[in-house]
Amino acid sequence: MTGQRGRPKVAIVGAGFGGMECLRKLRNHPVEAHIYDRHNYHLFTPFLYQVATSLMQPADIAYPIHKATAKQPNGHFHHHEIASVDLDGKSVTTKEGRVDDFDYLVLALGMQPNFFGNDEIPKVAFPLGTMSHAIRLRNHILKCLEAAIHSEDRAEAERHLTFVVVGGGQTGSEFAGALAELSRQAVPGEYCELDPNLVRIVLVEGSDRLLHTMSPRTSRWARRHLESLGVEIRLGHLVKEATESVVTLDTGEQINANTLVWGAGVKPASLAEQLPGVVQEKGGRLRINDRLELVGHEGKGIYVIGDISSFTWKDEQLPAVATPAIQEGAHVAKNIAASVTHGSSAQTAFKYMDKGQMAAIGRWAAAAETGPIKLYGALGWWTWAVVHIYYLAGFRRRIGVMSGWFWSFFRQDRPIQVQLEEQLALEIPAEEGASDHVGTTRE
């Protein structure tokens, strides 16, 4: 089961942050690294909410995977979705039925929305985890603004302009802040027929505070800032049921709204749930050992990283965000290289380095914390911006995103309020010298 040139073959399933980092770190090692994804670009998921609220174009946050593998002699990209994995036989099968063998397997599958068994909510809710989700939500928001203009009945207009956001984590809080800024900028300037006071944003969170993975102080700051933007906060509440026009909370409160944005929870991708002989922990994530090997299949060269992995650090499960995934991807590459060169006994235990967490809540306002250091407001936003721009792939994308931010923030203008056909929006041009292959991916 060797790859080209007779070297061991590493199969990386998923081109999110963890998978791409593992691919890069294997560059100078005697292996052939094959990365699989059902889409053919790496998606910068932290900026999805900005695409959904017309701050960015889809092309700003998508990086062609072929551009990465073209620079890496031992890197190979396969534009296929993996349908099944044979952990004992060491092979992966694509949806088209192609079977590829491997010597080492890295599962970096990412997550999917979790509706907690409520079969009706997925029919009306707008999740925000993929490029398609972001484009669909963006189109819907703009259509709601247009529909409200032509509504002769005030109650109907209010329903079009009421947005319920479920989940007070980073996704929900950042989206609610960006949507509030959109309503403050776009409605008075470009939808002058509308009364800005009709726009209503309700953020529903099941726990007792927002941004629960960050400090209580940051949670309090986020709540104050969102409320200053006009966002209504409902803490300690759950969505019981929803239709296309009404959202009902567990308290019985009914909110007339045509938009329900779902950021309340995620679960491992369906392929991860199908794996035999694995141990699932909180959130359905897969248990791994300190070498990031899949528990139940140790010693087989099978690793799990990123959102679907459950690694305990300081008695807590690492959050399903980019930073742990990147570090895990790098460490797995190191362990694979050590195993190939010196044997499996040369592998080392993973040690997580906490670099802190960040959340941007509207224009020029963010929270950034690492250890005892906590920054808020404009200083927090600059810290957040520098870090995220650093991790955004492609120099041209970095320049484009920064210039777009400054134009929007200083001019208080959203110049890209264009409804996009989803299939056209995904035809993202590659950077100069890159392949024309396009797609979207999960973490």
C-alpha positions in Angstrom: 0.0 0.0 0.0 2.6 2.5 -1.0 2.1 5.7 -3.0 4.1 7.0 -5.9 7.8 6.5 -5.8 7.3 3.6 -3.4 6.7 5.8 -0.4 4.0 5.4 2.3 0.7 6.9 1.3 -1.1 9.2 3.7 -4.9 9.7 3.1 -6.2 13.0 4.6 -10.0 13.1 4.5 -11.2 16.7 4.8 -9.6 20.0 3.6 -10.4 22.2 6.5 -7.8 23.9 8.8 -6.5 20.6 10.3 -6.4 18.7 7.0 -4.6 21.5 5.1 -2.1 22.0 7.9 -1.3 18.3 8.0 -0.8 18.4 4.2 1.6 21.3 4.4 3.6 19.9 7.3 4.2 16.6 5.3 5.8 18.6 2.5 9.5 17.6 3.2 8.9 14.1 4.4 9.2 10.8 2.6 5.5 10.2 2.1 2.9 10.8 -0.5 0.1 12.9 1.0 -3.3 12.6 -0.7 -6.1 14.9 0.5 -9.8 14.3 -0.3 -12.7 16.7 -0.1 -16.1 16.9 -1.7 -15.3 20.5 -2.7 -12.1 21.7 -4.2 -11.3 24.8 -2.2 -10.4 25.4 1.4 -13.0 27.5 3.1 -12.0 30.1 5.7 -15.0 29.4 7.9 -14.5 32.2 10.5 -15.6 34.6 7.8 -18.8 32.8 6.7 -21.0 35.2 8.6 -19.4 38.2 6.7 -20.4 36.6 3.4 -23.9 36.1 4.8 -24.1 39.8 5.8 -22.7 41.2 2.6 -19.3 42.3 4.0 -17.4 39.9 1.8 -17.7 38.0 -1.5 -17.5 34.2 -1.6 -14.2 34.4 -3.4 -12.6 36.3 -0.5 -12.7 33.2 1.8 -12.1 30.3 -0.6 -8.6 29.1 -1.6 -8.2 26.5 -4.4 -6.7 23.3 -3.0 -5.0 22.6 -6.3 -3.0 25.8 -5.7 -1.6 24.3 -2.5 -0.8 20.9 -3.9 0.8 22.5 -7.0 3.5 23.9 -4.7 4.0 20.6 -2.9 5.7 17.8 -4.9 4.4 15.1 -2.6 0.9 16.6 -2.3 -2.1 15.3 -4.3 -5.7 16.5 -4.3 -8.7 14.3 -5.0 -12.0 16.1 -5.6 -14.1 13.3 -4.2 -16.4 12.8 -1.3 -15.5 9.8 0.8 -18.5 7.5 1.3 -16.9 4.9 3.6 -13.7 3.9 5.4 -12.4 0.4 6.0 -10.3 0.9 9.1 -9.1 -2.7 9.2 -8.5 -3.1 5.5 -6.9 0.4 5.3 -8.9 1.8 2.3 -11.3 4.6 1.6 -14.2 4.4 -0.9 -15.5 7.5 -2.8 -19.1 8.1 -3.6 -18.3 7.1 -7.2 -17.1 3.7 -6.0 -13.4 4.2 -6.4 -11.3 2.4 -3.7 -8.0 3.9 -2.6 -5.6 2.1 -0.2 -3.6 4.0 2.5 -0.8 3.4 5.0 -1.8 6.2 7.2 -5.2 7.9 7.6 -6.0 11.3 8.9 -9.7 12.0 9.5 -10.4 15.7 9.5 -14.1 15.5 8.6 -15.5 18.5 10.3 -19.0 19.0 11.7 -22.6 19.4 10.5 -25.6 21.2 12.1 -27.2 19.6 15.1 -30.9 20.2 15.5 -31.2 17.9 18.6 -33.8 15.6 17.2 -36.3 18.3 16.1 -37.3 17.3 12.6 -39.3 20.4 11.8 -36.6 23.1 12.5 -34.2 22.0 9.7 -37.0 22.6 7.2 -37.1 26.4 8.0 -33.8 27.2 9.7 -30.7 28.7 8.1 -27.5 27.0 9.3 -24.2 28.7 8.8 -21.4 26.2 8.3 -20.7 26.1 4.5 -20.4 28.5 1.6 -23.8 27.3 0.3 -25.3 28.2 3.7 -23.8 31.6 3.7 -25.0 32.5 0.1 -28.4 31.1 0.8 -28.7 33.2 4.0 -27.4 36.3 2.3 -29.9 36.0 -0.5 -32.7 35.5 2.0 -31.8 38.6 4.0 -31.7 40.8 1.0 -35.0 39.3 -0.2 -36.5 40.1 3.2 -35.5 43.7 2.9 -37.0 43.9 -0.6 -40.2 42.2 0.5 -40.6 44.6 3.5 -40.5 47.5 1.1 -43.5 46.2 -0.8 -45.5 45.0 2.2 -48.7 47.1 2.6 -49.4 45.6 6.0 -47.1 46.7 8.9 -47.3 43.4 10.7 -46.1 41.6 7.5 -43.2 44.1 7.1 -42.2 43.5 10.7 -42.2 39.8 10.2 -39.9 40.2 7.1 -37.6 42.4 9.2 -37.4 40.2 12.3 -34.4 37.8 12.5 -34.1 35.2 15.2 -30.6 33.9 15.8 -30.3 30.7 17.9 -27.0 30.1 19.7 -25.0 32.6 21.6 -21.5 31.2 20.8 -19.1 32.8 18.4 -21.1 32.0 15.3 -24.4 33.4 16.6 -22.9 36.4 18.4 -20.7 37.5 15.5 -23.6 37.0 13.0 -26.0 39.0 15.2 -23.5 41.9 15.5 -22.8 41.9 11.8 -26.5 41.8 10.9 -27.2 44.7 13.3 -24.5 46.7 11.6 -26.0 45.8 8.2 -29.4 47.0 9.3 -27.9 50.3 10.6 -25.9 50.9 7.4 -28.0 49.5 4.5 -31.6 50.3 5.6 -31.2 54.0 6.1 -28.8 54.5 3.1 -30.2 52.2 0.4 -33.6 51.0 1.6 -34.9 54.5 2.5 -38.5 53.4 2.1 -38.1 51.2 5.2 -38.3 52.4 8.8 -35.0 51.2 10.4 -36.9 50.9 13.7 -38.8 48.0 12.3 -35.7 45.8 12.1 -35.6 43.4 15.0 -32.8 40.9 15.9 -33.4 38.4 18.7 -30.5 36.3 19.9 -31.6 33.1 21.8 -29.0 31.2 23.9 -29.8 28.2 26.0 -27.1 28.8 28.7 -26.9 31.7 31.1 -24.3 33.7 29.1 -23.0 34.4 25.6 -19.6 33.2 24.3 -19.6 30.5 27.0 -16.1 29.2 25.9 -14.6 32.6 26.8 -14.4 34.4 30.2 -17.5 35.7 32.0 -16.1 39.2 31.7 -16.0 38.8 27.9 -19.6 37.4 28.0 -20.8 40.5 29.8 -19.0 42.8 27.3 -20.5 41.0 24.4 -24.0 41.2 25.8 -23.6 45.0 26.5 -22.3 45.7 23.0 -24.9 43.6 21.2 -27.6 45.4 23.2 -26.1 48.7 22.3 -26.6 47.7 18.6 -30.3 47.0 19.3 -30.0 43.2 19.6 -32.5 41.6 22.0 -30.9 38.9 24.1 -32.8 35.8 25.5 -30.6 33.8 27.8 -31.6 30.5 29.3 -34.1 29.9 26.6 -34.5 27.3 23.9 -36.4 27.2 20.6 -39.3 24.7 21.0 -40.7 24.8 17.5 -40.6 26.9 14.4 -42.5 27.5 11.2 -41.7 29.7 8.2 -43.3 32.7 10.0 -43.3 32.0 13.8 -40.6 30.9 16.2 -41.8 29.5 19.6 -39.5 29.5 22.6 -39.7 27.0 25.5 -41.4 29.7 27.6 -44.3 29.9 25.2 -43.2 33.2 23.7 -43.9 33.5 20.0 -41.8 35.6 17.8 -43.2 36.5 14.4 -40.3 36.1 12.1 -39.5 34.8 8.6 -35.9 34.1 9.4 -34.4 31.6 11.9 -30.6 31.4 11.8 -29.3 28.3 13.5 -26.0 28.4 15.3 -27.0 26.4 18.4 -25.0 23.3 17.9 -23.0 21.0 15.7 -22.2 17.3 15.5 -19.6 15.2 13.7 -20.0 14.6 10.0 -22.1 11.6 9.1 -19.1 9.6 8.0 -17.6 9.8 11.5 -20.8 8.5 13.0 -20.6 5.4 10.7 -17.1 4.3 11.8 -17.1 0.9 13.7 -15.4 0.3 17.0 -15.1 3.9 18.0 -15.8 5.7 21.3 -18.0 8.8 21.1 -17.8 11.4 23.8 -19.5 14.8 24.4 -21.2 16.1 21.3 -20.6 12.8 19.5 -16.9 13.6 19.0 -14.5 10.7 18.7 -12.1 9.8 21.5 -8.5 9.9 20.7 -5.3 9.2 22.7 -2.5 11.6 23.4 -0.9 10.8 20.1 -4.2 11.7 18.4 -4.8 8.1 17.3 -8.4 6.9 17.1 -9.2 5.0 20.3 -10.1 1.4 19.5 -7.7 1.4 16.5 -4.4 2.3 18.1 -1.3 1.3 16.3 -2.9 1.2 12.9 -1.8 4.6 11.7 -5.3 6.1 12.0 -5.6 9.6 13.4 -8.5 12.0 14.1 -8.1 15.8 14.3 -10.2 18.9 14.4 -13.8 19.3 15.2 -14.7 15.6 15.2 -11.9 14.7 17.7 -12.3 14.7 21.5 -9.1 15.7 23.2 -9.2 16.7 26.9 -7.1 19.6 28.0 -7.2 21.0 31.5 -10.3 18.7 32.2 -12.1 20.3 29.3 -12.8 19.1 25.7 -10.9 21.3 23.3 -13.3 23.6 21.4 -14.3 22.9 17.8 -12.4 25.9 16.4 -9.5 26.4 14.0 -6.7 26.8 16.5 -6.8 23.3 18.0 -7.4 21.8 14.5 -4.3 23.5 13.1 -2.1 22.3 16.0 -3.4 18.8 15.8 -2.8 18.7 12.0 0.8 19.7 12.5 1.4 17.2 15.3 -0.1 14.3 13.3 2.2 15.2 10.4 5.1 15.1 12.8 4.1 11.7 14.2 3.5 10.2 10.8 7.0 11.4 9.7 8.6 10.0 12.9 6.8 6.7 12.4 7.9 6.4 8.8 11.5 7.3 9.6 12.1 5.7 13.1 9.1 3.5 13.8 5.8 4.0 15.7 7.7 4.2 19.1 9.1 7.6 17.9 5.7 9.3 18.1 5.1 11.9 20.8 2.2 13.1 22.8 0.2 16.1 21.7 0.5 19.2 23.8 -2.0 21.9 23.1 -0.8 25.5 23.3 -3.7 27.8 24.2 -3.4 30.9 22.1 -6.7 32.4 23.3 -10.0 33.1 21.7 -11.5 36.0 19.8 -14.9 37.2 18.7 -15.8 40.3 16.6 -19.1 41.9 17.5 -19.9 44.5 14.8 -17.9 47.3 13.4 -14.6 48.2 15.1 -15.5 46.0 18.1 -14.1 42.7 19.2 -13.0 40.7 22.2 -9.6 39.1 22.3 -8.3 37.1 25.2 -5.3 35.0 26.0 -4.5 34.1 29.5 -5.0 37.1 31.8 -4.8 39.5 28.8 -8.2 40.7 27.6 -8.8 43.3 25.0 -12.1 44.9 24.0 -13.5 47.4 21.5 -11.2 48.9 18.8 -8.0 47.4 20.3 -9.6 44.0 20.4 -10.8 44.4 16.8 -7.3 45.3 15.5 -5.9 42.2 17.3 -8.7 40.0 15.8 -8.2 41.5 12.4 -4.4 40.9 12.3 -4.7 37.3 13.5 -7.4 36.4 11.0 -5.8 38.1 8.1 -2.6 36.2 8.9 -4.4 32.9 8.6 -6.3 33.8 5.5 -4.7 32.1 2.5 -3.6 34.1 -0.4 -1.9 37.6 -0.5 -4.5 39.0 -2.9 -7.4 37.8 -0.6 -5.8 39.5 2.3 -5.5 42.8 0.5 -9.0 42.5 -0.8 -10.5 41.7 2.6 -8.7 44.5 4.4 -9.7 47.1 1.7 -13.3 45.9 1.8 -13.4 46.3 5.6 -12.0 49.8 5.6 -14.4 50.9 2.8 -17.4 49.5 4.6 -16.4 50.7 8.0 -15.3 54.2 7.1 -18.0 54.8 4.5 -20.6 52.9 6.4 -21.5 51.2 3.2 -22.1 47.6 2.1 -21.3 47.8 -1.7 -21.8 44.1 -2.4 -25.5 43.7 -1.6 -26.1 41.4 -4.6 -28.3 38.4 -4.6 -26.3 35.5 -6.1 -27.4 32.3 -7.7 -25.7 29.7 -5.6 -24.2 27.7 -8.5 -22.8 30.9 -10.0 -21.5 32.2 -6.7 -19.5 29.0 -6.3 -17.7 29.6 -9.6 -14.9 31.3 -7.7 -12.0 32.5 -9.8 -8.6 31.1 -8.8 -5.7 33.4 -8.1 -3.2 34.1 -10.8 -1.2 30.9 -11.7 -3.7 28.7 -10.0 -6.0 26.1 -11.3 -9.6 27.0 -12.0 -10.9 24.3 -9.7 -13.4 25.6 -7.2 -15.4 24.3 -4.2 -16.1 24.6 -0.5 -15.1 22.6 2.5 -15.7 22.1 6.1 -13.4 22.2 9.0 
